[in-house]
Amino acid sequence: MRRILSNQLQDDLVASFRTELQKNRIINIPVLAEQIRIRNEAENVALEDISEWLMHYAKSVSAPMVFEKSPLDA
């Protein structure tokens, strides 16, 4: 079951996605999802839900994706 996200979180997801794609021409799903989760911690949305949304959106616009964690996360 897909979680319904607040308008604020959806706006952040779309804006972050577009910025990342313009800047790097590729979406690093785990890194971007964690950045979004931290900025919206009060929403209490699981990292997996944000990652799922990012993957779905990337597929819908044929954006390239990678799944590499930041070296700082190691």
C-alpha positions as a printed NumPy array, in Angstrom:
array([[  0.   ,   0.   ,   0.   ],
       [  1.428,   3.345,  -1.037],
       [  1.62 ,   5.976,   1.708],
       [ -0.066,   9.322,   1.056],
       [  2.472,  12.131,   1.44 ],
       [  1.75 ,  15.695,   2.534],
       [  1.753,  18.439,  -0.088],
       [  4.858,  19.956,   1.501],
       [  6.761,  16.677,   1.31 ],
       [  5.612,  16.054,  -2.269],
       [  6.789,  19.535,  -3.251],
       [ 10.175,  18.899,  -1.625],
       [ 10.481,  15.539,  -3.388],
       [  9.76 ,  17.01 ,  -6.821],
       [ 11.988,  20.065,  -6.335],
       [ 14.859,  17.965,  -4.958],
       [ 14.501,  15.448,  -7.765],
       [ 14.584,  18.125, -10.474],
       [ 17.532,  19.935,  -8.899],
       [ 19.502,  16.699,  -8.572],
       [ 18.772,  15.697, -12.152],
       [ 19.795,  19.106, -13.513],
       [ 22.924,  19.228, -11.369],
       [ 24.223,  15.651, -11.744],
       [ 22.105,  14.223, -14.587],
       [ 21.549,  11.12 , -12.456],
       [ 19.541,  10.371,  -9.317],
       [ 21.372,   8.734,  -6.424],
       [ 18.324,   7.243,  -4.726],
       [ 19.69 ,   6.448,  -1.216],
       [ 21.529,   9.758,  -0.816],
       [ 18.694,  11.949,  -2.085],
       [ 16.092,  10.014,  -0.082],
       [ 18.078,  10.495,   3.13 ],
       [ 18.485,  14.233,   2.481],
       [ 14.747,  14.586,   1.941],
       [ 13.917,  12.466,   5.011],
       [ 16.129,  14.614,   7.238],
       [ 14.636,  17.874,   5.949],
       [ 11.134,  16.514,   6.6  ],
       [ 11.751,  14.591,   9.82 ],
       [  8.582,  15.963,  11.415],
       [  6.552,  14.127,   8.74 ],
       [  7.792,  10.781,  10.145],
       [  7.974,   9.137,   6.714],
       [ 10.145,   6.037,   6.313],
       [ 13.254,   6.248,   4.166],
       [ 11.914,   3.31 ,   2.143],
       [  8.737,   5.223,   1.271],
       [ 10.735,   8.207,   0.046],
       [ 13.075,   5.927,  -1.93 ],
       [ 10.1  ,   4.164,  -3.513],
       [  8.587,   7.47 ,  -4.583],
       [ 11.918,   8.644,  -6.056],
       [ 12.339,   5.39 ,  -8.019],
       [  8.787,   5.569,  -9.319],
       [  9.226,   9.188, -10.394],
       [ 12.629,   8.498, -11.99 ],
       [ 11.141,   5.627, -13.989],
       [  8.236,   7.782, -15.147],
       [ 10.589,  10.393, -16.623],
       [ 13.26 ,   7.887, -17.744],
       [ 15.874,   9.393, -15.446],
       [ 19.031,   7.377, -14.754],
       [ 19.396,   6.09 , -11.197],
       [ 22.213,   4.802,  -9.018],
       [ 22.004,   3.156,  -5.619],
       [ 25.257,   4.176,  -3.944],
       [ 25.403,   5.343,  -0.367],
       [ 27.553,   8.305,   0.512],
       [ 31.07 ,   7.415,   1.792],
       [ 30.101,   9.337,   4.949],
       [ 27.37 ,   6.748,   5.612],
       [ 29.854,   3.869,   5.757]])
